[in-house]
Amino acid sequence: MTLRNTNVTADCRTVTDILSRIGDKWSIQVVVQLGSGPRRFNELRRIIGDISQRMLTLTLRGLERDGLVRRTVYPTIPPRVEYELTELGCSLLMTVRALGDWAKRHHDQIIEARRRFDETASQDGGKQDAA
């Protein structure tokens, strides 16, 4: 009988839980856009471009639920609503920017590695070692 490292398993679940929120198609884009200050819903929608109204609503609600975004409703007619990063959201933005910088620095290397991999895979008929 082998013993499992339950701390590693719990850590993986914790990381997976958080990454499922911020690793979707839209959350990082919203966080980056809010990094320059509060924005209104339609402004975010215009800047991001491809996102539907429904998906932006769901993304903002999820980020708000996780404490990364604050929604403020101003008592005007019609009501004005702004979204901004919380302190927690700002700390995520720093990490996202670091990851973005890494991706930019290594993009060419990754593209070249993919090219070599695909070339090798096509030469051996897509077969992979069973080792």
Beta strands, then each sheet from edge to edge (+ up, - down):
strand 1: 39-40
strand 2: 69-74
strand 3: 80-85
sheet 1: 1+ 3- 2+
end
